């Protein structure tokens, strides 16, 4: 009996020693994730404390405040419970992140590691913590590093952040498009489109194709320095009888389209952004880019702040 008591006492003492030792020493926990974003984009995201509200666990409602201690940088991110987050750049690709609450301090580093294809980056998040906390996290299933990396990946791969516009890949909705074409000077674009629109409206009135939609698509294809071939298409559910100067563009009903929206004043930038997105995602266009409108060409929006939708058929 005395021997058992001695053994139990030895175990308790050993546990106490381990806990004391673990409280004073620590271990480094590391997590990695690969993101579809370039090294530069990741570095920019990591080096600005304001960005951390989008993905650092628990700081979504954080407030930016001036740092009292210049060693913490110019600004800190504070939440409602007294936690504070500060950054210290170690290099363009590595930042030291300190999370503090009262006398408790959590030391972390987040690194951006470029990959050979230049379109992806590996992110390494390392945290120094006591052994007892690591053991507790193991049993509770808590893993803030993994959660933070998933949030960061989602943020970096968000097209609105990465490309400057909201871009979505969606199923084909309009697979049959009644189309008419005509060449004209760029300066007469609106007039030419109205002529095409009136021609299709007349065709629809005479031949009654089924399921005519209340919107239309426009494409522009330069054929010479001063002349462009314009096409205007109205989507329908089923084609009507053939007619002169009218044909049908058919997109696979099981296909996909890339859709982006912007103000008219930013339309050129949207074209560029969507081409970048398609290239980064390995998508190939199967038809010409189309601008989508819902009012007659003669009434088309002209103000730079008016909205326009751009559609890329892809596979």
N, C-alpha and C positions, 0 to 999 in steps of 0.2 A: 504494500500500500504506500509505504514511504517512498519506494522507488518510483511508482507511478506519479506521485505528487511532484517529485524532483524533476521528472521528465516533462510534465506539464508546465512547471515553472520555467524550465529551460526554454521550452517552445515559446512561452509568453515573452520571456526576456528577448529571445531572438527576433520575434515579430516586432517588439518595441524598437530594438536596435535598427531593424530594417526600415521601419517607418521613419525614425529619426534620420537615418542615413539618406533615405529617399527624399525626405523633405529638404535636405541640404544639398543633395546632388540631383542631377537630372538626366534625362535622356532626350535625344532629338528624334522627333517623329517627322517623316517625310511622305508627301503625297505628290504624284505627278499626273498631268493630264495633257493631252494633245488637242490643240484648237486649230480650226480652219481660219487662221489670221496670220498675217505677216509679222515678223519680229519687230518691226518699227511700230506697228499698231499696238502690239502687246505692251511694248515699252512705254508708249504714251499713256496707255491705260493705267499702268502700275505706278507711274511717277506723279500722278495728280490725285491728291487726297480727296478731292470732290467726287472722283469716279467711284470711290469705295462704297458710297451709299447704294450703288446699283447691285453690288454683289457680296460685300463683306458681311458675314452672318451677324444679324442683330443691329446693324447700323442703317437700315433702310430709311429710318426717320431721323437720322443723325443731323446735327447742326454744325456748320463750319464756324469755328471761332479762332481769333488770333491766338497764337501760342505764347504763353507767358515766358517759357523757357526757349531761347533761340536754338538750343541744341535739338529741339523737337521739330524744327522747321518753322515756316511762317504761320502755318495754320494747323489746327487739330480738328478732328471729327469727334463730337461728343453726343452720347445718347441720353435718354431721360433718366437712366439709372445711375449716372455718375461715371460711366466708362468713358475713356478717352483713347483715341487712336491717333498715332503720329507716325510720320514717315521720315526716313533718312536715306537718301540715295547713296548707294555704295558704288555703283557704276551705272551707265545707261540701261543695263539689263538686270540689275539687282537692286532691290530696295529692302532696307531693314524696317520692319513694321513693329511698333511697340503698342501693346494694349494695356492700359492701366486702369485700376479702380482702387482708390484708397492706397494701401501699401502693397497691393498685389500687382505684379508686373509680368506680362507675357511677352517673350521675345520671339520674333519670327523673321524669316527672310523669304522673299518671293523672287524667283529668278525666271527670266525669259531665255530660252535656249533655242537658237535658230536651227531649222532642219534643212537638209540639202535641197528640197524642192522649193524652198523660199515662200511657199504658200501656206505652210503650217509652222507652228511653233510649239515647243514643249514648255510647259510651265511647271516649275518645281517649287512647292511650298513646304518650308521646313519650320517646325515649331519646337522650341526648347521647353520641356515641362518636367516636373518632378515625377518620379517613378509611380508614386501612389495615384497621381492623376491619370497617368497612362493606364494603369490597371483598372481604375474606376471607369474610365472611358470604354475600356474593353468590355466590361460587364454591363454597362448601360447602353452600349451601342452608339454613343455620342461620337461624332466625327466631324467637327467643324471644318477641318481642312478639306475633306472630301466635299462637303456641302458648299464651301466657299469656291472651290475649283469648278464645281458644276455651275454655280451661279456666274462665275467669271467667264466660263466657256459660252454660256447662253448669251451673256452680254456682248462678248466679242464677235459672236457669229450672228448677231442681230443685224440684218441688212440696213436698217435705218441708222444704226450707229456706224457701221463699217463703210457704207456706200453713200450715206447722206440722204437716202430716200427709203421709204417703205416699199420693199420689193417682195413679191410672193410668187411661188410656183403653184399653180392651180390646175385642175382638170379643164379640158376644153369644154366650153359651154356652147359656142356657136361653131358647129362643124360644117354648115352649108351657108355660104355667103354669096348672095347675088351681087355681081360686080360689073362695073362699067369703067372704061379707061379713056383718057384723052390727054393729049400733050398741050402744053401751053407755057407761057413765060412765067417765071417765078412771081413776077409782080401782079399777075392776073390769077393767082392761086385761088382766091376766094370765089371769083367769078366762074372759073373752070369747075370747081367743086360744086357750085350751085347748078351748073348745067348738067353735070353727071347725076346729081341728086334728083333733079326734075325728070331726067330721062328714066331713072329707076322708078320714081313715083308713078310715071305714066305706065311703065311696064306692069307694075303691081296692080294698078287700077284696071288694066285691060285683061291680064291673065291670072290674077288672083292666086299667086303662090301661097301655100299654107304656112301659117305661123310666122308672119312678118313681125320682126322685133322693132321696138321704138328707138333704136339707136343704130349707128352705122360706123364703119371704119374707113380710114383714109391712109393711103400710102403715097409716097413721093419718090420717084426714081429719076435722077438726073440723066438726060440722054445727050446733052451738049452743054457748053458753058452758059447758054442763055435759055435753055428749054428743059422742061421737066415733064415726065409722064406721070400724071396723077391718076389714081384709081380710087373709087369710092364703092364700098360694099355694104349691103344691107343683109343681115342674117335672117334666114328663114328656116322653117322646120323641114320642108320638102321643096325640091325645085319645081318650077313651072315649065312651060313649053319654051323651046329655044327662040331667040329673037336676035336681030341684028345688033351688034355692039354690046351684047349682054352675055356674060358667061357666069360660071359658078366656080368659086374657090372652095375646095373641099379640104377640111382638116380632119384627121382621124378622131373619131368620137372618143377613143381611148387615149388620146394624146394629152399633152400638157401645154400650158402657156405661161410665160413669165409676165407678170403684171406689175406695173409701177405707176405711181401718181405723183404729180408735181404741179407747180404753178407754171403757166405758159412761159413766163420769163426765165424759168429754169429747165425748159424742155431739152435743150441741147445737153445740159449736164446730166439729165435723166437718161438720155440715150447712151451717153458715155458710161454712166454708172451701171446700167443694165447690161451693156456689153461686157464690162468688167466682171459682173456677177456671173453671167453665162460662161465666160472663160474660166473663172475660178472654180465653178461647179462642174466643168466639163460638159456643158450643154451646147447643142448645135441647133442653129435656127433652121427650120424647114420651110419657112415662108418669110416674106419681107415684114419688117416691123410695121405695126399698125397703130395709128392714133384713133382713139375711140371718143365719139361725141354723141350727144342726144338731142341736139337742136340743128335746124337747117344751117347749111354753110353760110348763107347770107347773114345769119345771126350769130355766127361763131364768136366765142369770146376772144377779145383782142387785148384786154388789159393784162399786163404782166402778172397780176395777182390772181387771175382767173385760173381754174383748175383744168387739167387735162390728164387723160389716162393713156398709158402706152402699153401695147401688148406685143410680146415676142412669141410666135409659135416655135416650140423647141421639142427636141427629143433627147 
